[in-house]
């Protein structure tokens, strides 16, 4: 029997921004500062906290690698910022980081390869409470991550022996002027002006596979967000949306901060796209963008461009946390 192949997909270590320098903001753009800028004084507690985050993340990676070395597996590791080609010829992807790392890995996967997320540094509620008056100590939610350092080997074994089966999650397909965008969204997409202070102008309508159209809705707003069932607990829920069953193949959409909507339009501003429907959007700003699962994947759009948004995308096989499995029907 051939040895199974595993890809360890890693959040990098250099995820924190460089520390700013004193005097950088106050310096005139036309004159050099009289003295060299000095590092800004930072709270020792904050610096210690950031160092701890890197250490805990590295410790989790080391643990995962030790576990894999003990198994009869062929495995390699890659940092998420170094991968640019589709992931093929593996039997399992293990994403070590948080939800963001799992989302990034999903962009390189089709429906054939399952993924297991490992939350490398879960939020500690006690620590958050102790530090709440000084800074925000929350880390990745790890909503879709089935494992942590504490139970990684147990979850891995259950995944490999088939007792822990992945669930197929819907994704979002976007076509730009009839051409399929290469990345399918696992969480959500945002269509908006690239400047958050600018108004987004567009129109949309829903269309069934039979060709039947809803009426046209003309929008001036902060943009359009569309989420999957998995993404309905993220930005969509924060904006007042509804949590959807993970097995749902529908999409949820919301017009963000609509300007002076008519009473007739209001029911259409936050609704669902059924599996047999797609949304047709025409963009009317000089510039715009389609953000896929956050800010890392961005496609520029311009006046007159059309988008077709639907759930007609390859599903993704995700090994889910136990508490989410209880909510998902067989």
N, C-alpha and C positions, 0 to 999 in steps of 0.2 A: 504494500500500500504506500502511495506517495506521501511524503511528509507535507503537511499543510504549510502554506506560506502566509506570513503575517507582516503587515507594514505598521510600524510604530510611528505615528504622525504627531510631532511634538510642537508645543508652543515654545517659542524661543525664550532665551533668558533676558535679552536686552529690550524688554517691553516698556520700561519706565523712561520718560523723557529726560534729556539732559537737564541738570540743575541750572537754573538761570543765574546770571551774574548781576551783582549790584552795579547800578549805574547804566546798565544797558538800555533801560526804558527812558532814562532821563537825558541821555546823551543826544546832542543835536546831530541830525543827519549830515550836517555840513562841517562839523568840527569834531576833531578827535578828543576824547576825554583827556584831561591833564594827567591822570594817573591810571594805570592799568586796572581794568575791572577786577574786583575780588569776588570769590564765590559768595553767594548769598547765604547768610546764616540760617540754618534749618534746625528745627527741633531735633535733638538727639533721639527722642522717642519715635519721631516719624522716620528718621534714617534707619533706626534699628528695626522698625516695622517693615520697611521696604527690603532691607537685607534679609529679614526672616522670610518674606514672601519668596524671594529668589531661592533661598535655602530649602524651603519646604517643597517648592516645585521641583528642584533638582533631586531632592531625596525621593520624591515619588517616581521620577523618571528612572533613577537608579534601581528602585525596587522593582519596577515593571521589567526592566532589562534583566535583572537577576532571575525573576520568575520565568521569563521567556527562555533564558539559557538552560533552565532545568527541564524544559519541555522538549518533546520530539517535534520541533518546529523549525522551519527555515524562516528567519526574520531579519529585517533590516529596519533602520530608523532614518527619518528625514525631518528636518525642521520645516514647519509649515510655510515659511517665507522663501524656501528654496525649491518648492515644487511648482512646476508650471505645466505639466503634462497630465492627461487623464491617468488615473490609477487603474492598472490592469494586472492580470496575472497574479493576483493574491486572493486568498480565501477569507481574510478578515483584516479590517483596518482598526487599529486601536489609537484613538485620539486622546492624547494626554495634555490637559490644560483645563479647559472649561467649555462652556457652550460655544464660545467664539471659535475655539479650535475645532470643535466638532462641525460647526457650520462651514468653516473653511475647507475641511476635508470633504464635506458633502459635495462641494462644487466640482470635485474631481472624480466623483463616483457615479456609475449608472445604477440600475436596479439589481445588478447581479451580486454585488459585493456588500456584505453586512458591515456595520460599523459599531464599535463599542467605545463609549466615551468614559474617560477617567477624569474625575474632578481632582486635579492635583493639589488644590489648596482650598478646601471648603470653608465657607464663612463660619466663624466661631461666635455664637450669639453672646456668650459671656464677654468676649473681647470687644465686640461691637458696643455693648452696654458700657463697659469700663472706659472706652475711648471716645464716646459719642460727643463729649464737650470739646474735644481737641481736633478730631478729624474723622472721616468716614472710613471705618475699618471693614466694610463689607467687601467680599470678593465675588468671584463668579457664582451665579446661582446654581449652575450645574443641573439645570432642569432636566435635560435629556441625557445626562451622564449616569450610567447604571452603577459605576464603580468609583471607589476611592482607594487610597493606599491601603486602608484597613481590610477591604474585602476583594481586592483586585483578583487574586489568585482563585478565589472561590467563584467569582462571576465568570472569569475566563474559562475555568474548567467546565462550568455549566453550559457556557456558550459552545465550547468545542465538542462536548459530548451530546449536544442537542437537547438537553433538558431545559435550557433557557433559549427560547426562540425569539428572533427579532420580529418586530412589527413593521409592516410596510406603511410608511408615512407619505402623504401627498406632498407634491411640490408645485411650484408655480412656473408656468411657461410664459415667456414674453416674446412676441414677434415685433420687430421694428421695421416698418414699411414692408411687411411680408416676409422678412428674413428672420429666422430663428436666432435669438440670442443664445450664446453657448452655455450660459450658466443658469441652472434651475434653482429657484429660491426654496429653501427648506422652511424658513421662518416667514419672511415677508418681503415685499418690495415697496419702495417709496418713489413716487413720481412727483417731482417738484422743481421749482426754480432753484438753482444752486445757491442763491443767496437767501437765507431764511427770512430776511426782512422784506423780500419781494413777493408780490402777489403772483400766484400761479394761475394761468388762464388756459382752460381746456374744455372740451366737451366729451361726453361719453354716452354710450347706450349699451344695453345688453342684447345679445343675439343668441337665439337657440340654434342647435345644429340643423333644425329644419329651415332656418333662414328667417324665422319670425323675430322682429325687432321690438324692443321697448322704445318709448319715445326718447328723443334727444334731450339731454340735460346739459345746459351750459353753465360752467362753473368759474367763479373767481374765488380763490381760497388759498390755503397754505399747501395744497397738494393733495394727492391721492395715495392712501395706503391700502395695500391688499395683503392679507395674511392667509396662511394655511391653518389647519387645525392645530398643528404643533406651535405655530407662531401666534396663535390667538391669546396666549397667556403673556406675551411680551409687550411690545409697544401698543398693539391693538387694545389689549385689556387696560393698559395705563390710560389710554385715550377714551375709555368708556365702552369699549367693545365687549363682546361676549366670549366666554371660554367655550370652546367647541370640543366634542369628543375626538380623541386622537385618531380614531378610525374614519372620521368623516372625510369624504372626498370633495366637499364643498369648499369654497373660498369665501372669506369675509372681507368686505371692503368698507372704507370710510373716507368721506371727503373731510379733510382737516380744516377746521375753522372757516366754514363757508361764509361768504359775504352776501348778506341780504338775500337768502334763498327764498323762493316763492313757496307758498303753502303746498302747491301741487308737487314741487320738487322734493320737499323735505323727506318723504318716505323713501326716496331713492338715494339719499345721501349716505345712508348706512344700511347695508343690506348684504345679501349673500349671492354668490354665483354658484348655481348648481353645476353638477358635473357635466351636464349636457349644454351648458352655456359658456359663452366667452364675452369679455368686455372689449368694446372698441373705443379707443381714446384718440382724439385728435388734439395736438398740442398747439397753442397759439402764442406763446412767448417767443422772443428771439432766441433764447437759450433755455435749456432745461436739462434734467438728468433723471435717469432711472437708477436708483440705488438698490442693490440686491443683497439682502441679509446684512444690512449695515452699510458702512462707508467704504469698505475695501474694494468692492466690485461696483464700478460706476460706468454707465453708458450715456454719452451725451445725446441730447435730442435738440431739435430746432423747430422753428415755426413751420407748421404744415405736416410735421411727422405724424404718423399713425402708429398706435400700439394695439396689439391684440393680446389680451391677458386671459389665461385659462388655467385649469388644472390638468391639461393635456400634456403631462410631463412624466418622465420615468419616476416611479416611486423610489423611496430610499429605505433600505432595511436597517433598522436601528434597534440595538439591544437596549431596552428601556429599564429605568429603575422599577423596583418592585411595586411601589405605590402607584405608578402610572399604569402598570400592567393590570392592576385591579380595576382601573377605570375603563380599560379598553376591552370591548367585547371580543370573544374568540373569533 
